[in-house]
Every structure is written in structure tokens, then in C-alpha cells.
Amino acid sequence: MSQRLLVVEDSKPIATVIKQIAQSLNYEVVVATTLAQVEEILSGDTDFFAATVDYALPDAVDGEAIGCVLSHGIQSVVMTGKMDDATRQKILAQPVIDYIPKENSQAFLYLKRILHWQQTNNNNAILVVDDSSSARNHIVELLKRRNFVVHTANNGVQALEKLQQHKDIKMVITDLEMPEMDGITLTNEIRKKYAREQLAVIGISGAENGIHSARFIKNGADDFLRKPFCPEEFYCRITQNIESLNNIAQIQHAANTDYLTDLANRRSFFRNAEQRIAEYKKRNIHYCLAVLDIDYFKKVNDSYGHDAGDQVLKVLALYLRKHFGAGLTARLGGEEFSMLLHGVDSDQLYNKLDDFRRELSVSTIPAGDTHISISVSIGAVFDSPEVLSKQMNEADNALYYAKEHGRNQVVISGAEEHE
């Protein structure tokens, strides 16, 4: 369901640009050009996710529309053509998301970023650490305006406990002066457990001594703010660090994921499989390593085209997730996939593989105007004492045997030697 944006703007060209930006982010847009229209709309409908509010309207030249929209609990970005300090202070005295001077095209690019952040910040949790309840509450209020999930702690000891409890925390904002464990000690402890690409740390302090910023950075902090700080600087620092973390996460995802199926790629599979197999052996858990190949996949590409072939690979990935969601699945390359799963015993694991094979063999895959039938051959190894590379060779040999002896079957490593 689309989120709704109220655009309050008397300039038709600017309103059109804002509407286009919002629609590109899947907002449903309602436009008002006067304060009277705003009041009329909000008298019967206040279900808006956010609003952009022009500071000066024909019937509200001094920012009156801002208070009107905010009074209905609607988060608002103020668009203003006025740049004097008195206007800026008047805007920032109200609980707005931000204000944007309408100076050039960069203003609208910044607006797009803000509207995107408002939609996505609820995926980002931030821990605020400060022994002063008033200072802590002020930061929490600023963060909640931007839709962040916020956790709090009174000191460094509590902060470390909260990090253990809430694995979704991406940033810690910590004061310097605190009892039990101060901010710099906390930062040092955090860096023992969390790398910079996992968790950002911003230090804050009201102390006059300028050395504290350097101490924070040298102990692993990513940024520093001196109290009292203005909301604009605060938001810029927060956003910059969150964006950096998200960019790193996207790069890591791309490096470890097959671009077509969104399964793990070969490198990621081998790294994670080694870790899981070591854990299975340590805990005496039965497991199975399997490789599969689509039977006669070249004929699919030759008969229906490569787009249809890609569709087959994507749908096969969906079947893998359905049957082996708790396991580790990957596309090794081309039409070859791999699975690592654990279970009660070898019979149960074999049945899981064969159930998957049988369902796929009686299903058809829609591709354009046609439906394609496929089957797969699977080679598997159970509870092998060998290293991963040797296990993969064993599974590959079983797969080769399956393809050489009729296809559309599951062959267990070692079974072929007894035939």
C-alpha cells in the first residue's frame, strides 16, 4: 500500500516537481495550494505519512501552514525561499523533519533523499547512551522525527548489554562523561566486537577541551559532535554514517550473492558451508551436502531463448528456498546449484532432496507465452568426515553418475560404487 504525501505548495511548477519526485518513491500525492485548502483537507483526512510545506502561501505568508500540518501529527519538511536567520530559527523551533531552501536543483535532490530516508529509517536502529535523561530524551526525539528505531542506555555497561539484546542496532551515539563506563571506554569495547562496517559510533561531549574528539576517533569512533549541536548538523552526521553503513552492506551483498537468483554465490557458499559443517560435526548433527544440475538445460535455452532460461533459473531458486529455507543454498554457476542441510538422520535428508526433485519434475514453469517442464539430477554426500573440497568432489561424482544413468534422480555418494 502506497504511503501518502501532502504537498503544500502554491507554485504549480514546484508542486509538479515535488509530485514527480514523491511518485518515483511510490508515494500517493495530494496537493494543496493555500492554507485554506490544507485546513479543508485535514478536517476530514489526516492519514498522511509526511508532508512538504511551503513556508509562504498566499493566505499564510509567515509559516502558518507549518503549525497547521504539524498539529495533526504529520511529519513535515519545510520548503522555503527565505534564507534569513530569523526564519531559520522559527522553523527549527518547531518539530519539523528538516527545512530546504528553494535555491537550485540540489534542493529537490536533497528532498528526494529525505523522503526516501523517512520510508527506510525504520530499518535502522540506533542506541543512545547518556546518563543525562534530558540530553538523552532530546536526541531520542530528534531521531524519532526521522523514523529511526531508538534504544537507550544510561552508561557504557548498559549499552553493551543492549547491543547483545538488539542485534539490529547499526549505530551508537554515546556521551563522553558517564558513570561506570565512559564513552571512550565504551567505544573501545565496542570495537573489540564490532567492525566499522557493522556498527557506527558517534561520540558527543559538552567539554570545552578539543582533545576529546581526537580521543574518540582514535578509539574507534566514526564521528564526533560537540554539545550543544544544532539539529541540522546532527542529522547530517547521522545520515552520512547510516548511508555509509548501508552502502557497505549493499556492496557486501553484491559480492556474496548471485545476481540472477539472489541465492548465495560460490564464494559465499564455500565460506559459510565450512563454518556450518564444522558446527554440525562438533554437535553431532546429521547433515547433507548436495549439488544439482538441470537436465538438458541447453535445450531450454536453444528452444525457448536465454530469457526463458533465466526465468527457469529464477523459479528453481524459489523452489530451493521453499524446500531448503533453513539450509544454505547457492548457485555455483550456470545451471549448477548446491545445498547444505541438516536433519534428524540420513533417511530424512534423502527424502527432503527427493521430495524437491519430484515436485519440480511434475511442475511447469511459466516463461512468456509458454510453460516449460524441467527435471534435475542431484548428487549428495551425508555426514562425510572429509574436508569441504573433498565432499564437493564426492557429491559431483554422484551427480555425474545420476546424469549418466537416466537423470531426474538423487544419487548418494558411495551408492554408485555398489551397483
VOTORZA-751734 format. One line per 5 residues: number of its first residue (from 1); their letters; for each residue x, y, z of C-alpha. Coordinates in steps of 0.001 Angstrom, whole numbers, padded with zeros to 6 digits, always signed. Layout:
% VOTORZA-751734
NUM = a = X:Y:Z; ... .
END
This chain:
% VOTORZA-751734
1 = msqrl = +000000:+000000:+000000; +001398:+003412:-001013; +002240:+005934:+001681; +000536:+009299:+001262; +002347:+012636:+000987 .
6 = lvved = +000674:+016014:+001404; +002350:+018621:-000808; +001576:+022192:+000301; +002897:+024483:-002440; +001377:+027462:-004306 .
11 = skpia = +003872:+027319:-007207; +002491:+024895:-009780; +005906:+024100:-011386; +007491:+023364:-007980; +004479:+021313:-006870 .
16 = tvikq = +004769:+019287:-010094; +008448:+018560:-009464; +007787:+017513:-005856; +004904:+015307:-007003; +007118:+013576:-009578 .
21 = iaqsl = +009863:+013013:-007003; +007378:+011573:-004495; +005713:+009320:-007057; +009123:+007929:-008054; +009350:+006766:-004413 .
26 = nyevv = +005833:+005263:-004590; +004122:+007972:-002588; +000496:+008793:-003298; +000393:+012605:-003542; -002264:+015129:-002542 .
31 = vattl = -001558:+018786:-003420; -002835:+021895:-001622; -002004:+025452:-002775; -003357:+027516:+000130; -003719:+027285:+003896 .
36 = aqvee = -007480:+027178:+003423; -007157:+024089:+001243; -004832:+022486:+003812; -007370:+023076:+006584; -010190:+021731:+004413 .
41 = ilsgd = -008256:+018550:+003528; -007123:+017897:+007102; -010579:+018496:+008550; -011663:+015154:+007110; -008446:+013303:+006264 .
46 = tdffa = -005235:+013267:+008299; -003899:+009907:+007133; -000644:+011234:+005665; +002788:+009661:+006164; +004544:+013010:+005662 .
51 = atvdy = +004176:+016471:+004143; +006221:+019078:+002323; +005134:+022569:+003363; +005920:+025806:+001581; +006819:+028477:+004146 .
56 = alpda = +004929:+031297:+002422; +001463:+030797:+000909; -000916:+033434:-000478; -003061:+033267:+002681; -000244:+032308:+005096 .
61 = vdgea = +002875:+034351:+004408; +004655:+033737:+007714; +004797:+029952:+008037; +001327:+029434:+009498; +000773:+026313:+007384 .
66 = igcvl = +003666:+024554:+009142; +001971:+024625:+012540; -001331:+023609:+010989; +000124:+020453:+009414; +002251:+019583:+012465 .
71 = shgiq = -000788:+019930:+014754; -002263:+016874:+013026; +000811:+014768:+013807; +002097:+014778:+010222; +005887:+014793:+009840 .
76 = svvmt = +006843:+017774:+007705; +009677:+019056:+005526; +009595:+022832:+005090; +010402:+024296:+001659; +011390:+027944:+001891 .
81 = gkmdd = +012538:+030738:-000375; +013504:+032839:+002664; +017056:+032385:+003950; +017361:+034891:+006817; +018394:+033635:+010233 .
86 = atrqk = +015153:+034645:+011943; +013138:+032463:+009550; +015540:+029578:+010024; +015271:+029822:+013811; +011482:+029997:+013622 .
91 = ilaqp = +011347:+026828:+011501; +013812:+024887:+013665; +011899:+025819:+016828; +009160:+023501:+015547; +009424:+019666:+015377 .
96 = vidyi = +009981:+019533:+011619; +011935:+016813:+009799; +014085:+019438:+008087; +013913:+022609:+006032; +015171:+023051:+002474 .
101 = pkens = +015943:+026425:+000837; +014487:+026559:-002668; +017724:+027797:-004240; +018516:+025365:-007070; +018025:+021811:-008339 .
106 = qafly = +020105:+020421:-005471; +017230:+021313:-003163; +014980:+018781:-004891; +017660:+016094:-004912; +018015:+016607:-001162 .
111 = lkril = +014233:+016433:-000762; +014202:+013091:-002569; +016826:+011749:-000173; +014810:+012916:+002847; +011578:+011347:+001575 .
116 = hwqqt = +013469:+008108:+000918; +015037:+008153:+004399; +011640:+008630:+006025; +010483:+005421:+004330; +013581:+003355:+005160 .
121 = nnnna = +014908:+004612:+008507; +012613:+002232:+010390; +015071:-000473:+009265; +017852:+001279:+011197; +018089:+001006:+014983 .
126 = ilvvd = +020210:+003469:+016970; +021362:+003196:+020590; +021605:+006469:+022544; +023894:+006343:+025588; +023850:+009244:+028061 .
131 = dsssa = +023432:+009454:+031823; +021523:+012754:+031494; +017852:+011988:+030877; +017210:+015437:+029360; +020115:+015136:+026909 .
136 = rnhiv = +019150:+011551:+026102; +015496:+012439:+025522; +016451:+015343:+023246; +018475:+013055:+020982; +015739:+010404:+021036 .
141 = ellkr = +013167:+012995:+019951; +015361:+014131:+017043; +015883:+010546:+015894; +012209:+009633:+016118; +011327:+012553:+013849 .
146 = rnfvv = +013389:+010749:+011234; +011618:+007417:+011923; +014642:+005627:+013393; +014111:+002779:+015864; +015690:+004034:+019091 .
151 = htann = +017086:+002216:+022150; +018582:+003941:+025207; +021130:+003251:+027941; +022343:+005275:+030936; +026002:+004242:+030725 .
156 = gvqal = +028511:+002115:+028857; +027804:-001064:+030836; +024096:-000898:+029991; +024981:-000065:+026387; +026969:-003271:+025922 .
161 = eklqq = +024011:-005233:+027320; +021622:-003515:+024899; +023903:-004342:+021968; +023708:-008005:+022959; +019912:-007843:+023219 .
166 = hkdik = +019218:-005933:+019984; +021196:-007287:+017049; +019593:-004764:+014663; +021412:-001747:+016167; +023502:-000052:+013466 .
171 = mvitd = +024747:+002988:+015364; +025708:+004019:+018883; +025586:+007680:+019913; +027452:+007992:+023191; +028205:+010804:+025589 .
176 = lempe = +031732:+011061:+026984; +031169:+011727:+030679; +029199:+008850:+032276; +029453:+006780:+035489; +030557:+003096:+035493 .
181 = mdgit = +031922:+003252:+031930; +032561:+006435:+029973; +032024:+006945:+026254; +035614:+006425:+025151; +035948:+003171:+027097 .
186 = ltnei = +032610:+002069:+025643; +033806:+002861:+022119; +036941:+000826:+022698; +034894:-002134:+023969; +032523:-001905:+021003 .
191 = rkkya = +035401:-002051:+018537; +036640:-005286:+020139; +033406:-006950:+018985; +032055:-004917:+016058; +033911:-003793:+012944 .
196 = reqla = +033261:-000383:+011398; +031226:-001916:+008567; +028906:-003498:+011166; +028314:-000636:+013567; +028912:+003124:+013539 .
201 = vigis = +029851:+005061:+016689; +029378:+008810:+017171; +030869:+010397:+020276; +029377:+013515:+021852; +030659:+015803:+024591 .
206 = gaeng = +029956:+019197:+026099; +033506:+019560:+027407; +035473:+022531:+026113; +038673:+020503:+025701; +039118:+019853:+021989 .
211 = ihsar = +041193:+016722:+022572; +038082:+014627:+023198; +037157:+014454:+019522; +040591:+013040:+018694; +040396:+010558:+021588 .
216 = fikng = +037023:+009300:+020376; +038236:+008858:+016796; +041479:+007160:+017859; +039492:+004692:+019966; +037281:+003645:+017068 .
221 = addfl = +034524:+006248:+016769; +033415:+007246:+013275; +032402:+010795:+014100; +032124:+013357:+016891; +029628:+016080:+017850 .
226 = rkpfc = +030164:+018838:+020387; +027178:+019788:+022578; +025119:+021818:+022137; +024690:+020896:+018472; +022125:+022195:+016019 .
231 = peefy = +019613:+019686:+014571; +020884:+020284:+011027; +024436:+019215:+011846; +023152:+016312:+013932; +021015:+014953:+011076 .
236 = critq = +023799:+015380:+008531; +026249:+013384:+010658; +023704:+010650:+011442; +022575:+010298:+007842; +026095:+010298:+006440 .
241 = niesl = +027127:+007436:+008722; +023941:+005400:+008186; +024271:+005803:+004413; +027880:+004652:+004608; +026858:+001508:+006514 .
246 = nniaq = +024047:+000779:+004048; +026376:+001268:+001072; +028867:-001186:+002572; +026039:-003679:+003185; +024920:-003368:-000444 .
251 = iqhaa = +028470:-003931:-001689; +028859:-006978:+000558; +025506:-008350:-000601; +026505:-007921:-004243; +029856:-009597:-003596 .
256 = ntdyl = +028257:-012636:-001953; +025060:-013060:-003964; +024253:-014448:-007393; +022894:-011537:-009419; +020161:-013563:-011174 .
261 = tdlan = +018682:-015773:-008451; +019647:-013799:-005310; +020984:-017026:-003804; +024458:-017192:-002309; +027237:-017345:-004904 .
266 = rrsff = +030054:-019911:-004986; +032456:-017920:-002801; +029843:-017189:-000160; +028615:-020796:-000157; +032062:-022272:+000412 .
271 = rnaeq = +032856:-019843:+003229; +029564:-020363:+005082; +029393:-024117:+004398; +032774:-024676:+006040; +031596:-022869:+009177 .
276 = riaey = +028286:-024741:+009323; +029814:-028180:+008707; +032329:-027584:+011493; +029428:-026749:+013814; +027427:-029809:+012699 .
281 = kkrni = +030391:-032110:+013383; +031014:-030507:+016758; +027376:-031004:+017806; +026939:-034425:+016132; +024184:-033133:+013836 .
286 = hycla = +023381:-035127:+010697; +023875:-033119:+007534; +023876:-033447:+003777; +025881:-031645:+001093; +024260:-031846:-002344 .
291 = vldid = +024846:-030482:-005824; +022230:-030414:-008579; +022192:-029795:-012278; +019208:-029014:-014509; +018745:-031821:-017004 .
296 = yfkkv = +019124:-030802:-020655; +019272:-027107:-019766; +020965:-026292:-023076; +017807:-027466:-024851; +015768:-024968:-022830 .
301 = ndsyg = +017972:-022080:-023995; +018058:-023367:-027587; +014292:-023958:-027781; +012901:-021033:-025806; +015733:-018472:-025666 .
306 = hdagd = +018030:-017234:-022915; +015342:-015065:-021275; +013282:-018200:-020728; +016393:-019957:-019444; +016925:-017164:-016930 .
311 = qvlkv = +013299:-017485:-015833; +013806:-021209:-015223; +016857:-020473:-013040; +014914:-017870:-011028; +011973:-020217:-010432 .
316 = lalyl = +014296:-023061:-009483; +015776:-020751:-006847; +012260:-020208:-005451; +011763:-023979:-005187; +015105:-024269:-003389 .
321 = rkhfg = +014059:-021638:-000859; +010706:-023368:-000366; +012223:-026796:+000343; +015525:-025847:+001979; +014839:-022462:+003554 .
326 = aglta = +016531:-023421:+006814; +019616:-024652:+004972; +022239:-022987:+002838; +021520:-022749:-000893; +023668:-021332:-003680 .
331 = rlgge = +024045:-021049:-007415; +027527:-022308:-008189; +027376:-021196:-011812; +025386:-021844:-014981; +022661:-024389:-014200 .
336 = efsml = +024507:-025894:-011209; +023287:-025315:-007657; +024317:-026556:-004224; +022557:-027164:-000920; +023735:-027813:+002636 .
341 = lhgvd = +021021:-029002:+005003; +020790:-030696:+008382; +018189:-033025:+009858; +017283:-035951:+012075; +019019:-038655:+010047 .
346 = sdqly = +020146:-039589:+006535; +016741:-041000:+005544; +015004:-037732:+006384; +017605:-035721:+004481; +017342:-038002:+001455 .
351 = nkldd = +013548:-037661:+001484; +013867:-033860:+001542; +016032:-033965:-001569; +013772:-036419:-003353; +010587:-034509:-002448 .
356 = frrel = +012162:-031430:-004005; +013183:-033372:-007130; +009725:-034967:-007543; +007779:-031717:-007108; +009971:-029977:-009660 .
361 = svsti = +009605:-032828:-012158; +005785:-032590:-012210; +005635:-028784:-012257; +005730:-026388:-015179; +007472:-023023:-015226 .
366 = pagdt = +005728:-020080:-016923; +008003:-018268:-019352; +006334:-015714:-021602; +003569:-017386:-023565; +004699:-020934:-022816 .
371 = hisis = +005228:-023311:-019906; +008477:-025247:-019529; +008919:-028630:-017849; +012298:-029456:-016304; +013897:-032068:-014097 .
376 = vsiga = +017081:-032096:-012037; +019777:-034603:-011177; +021213:-034491:-007657; +024393:-035880:-006153; +024679:-035946:-002373 .
381 = vfdsp = +027068:-036838:+000421; +025956:-037492:+004017; +027948:-036861:+007214; +031289:-037070:+005438; +034447:-036814:+007570 .
386 = evlsk = +036299:-035223:+004644; +037118:-031533:+004170; +034615:-029470:+002198; +036501:-029588:-001106; +036645:-033406:-000965 .
391 = qmnea = +032954:-033571:-000071; +032122:-031398:-003072; +034106:-033785:-005298; +032192:-036740:-003863; +028854:-035011:-004474 .
396 = dnaly = +029959:-034048:-008003; +030839:-037677:-008746; +027418:-038788:-007535; +025811:-036094:-009700; +027785:-037289:-012736 .
401 = yakeh = +026567:-040831:-012093; +022952:-039602:-011846; +023234:-037836:-015205; +024892:-040817:-016851; +022239:-043256:-015593 .
406 = grnqv = +018940:-041681:-016594; +018865:-038232:-014923; +015954:-036958:-012776; +017177:-038805:-009678; +019074:-038424:-006409 .
411 = visga = +022305:-040398:-006087; +024135:-040699:-002770; +027934:-040691:-002865; +029199:-044250:-002472; +025932:-045857:-003577 .
416 = eehe = +027038:-045889:-007205; +030087:-047957:-006276; +027907:-050819:-005088; +025874:-051165:-008282 .
END
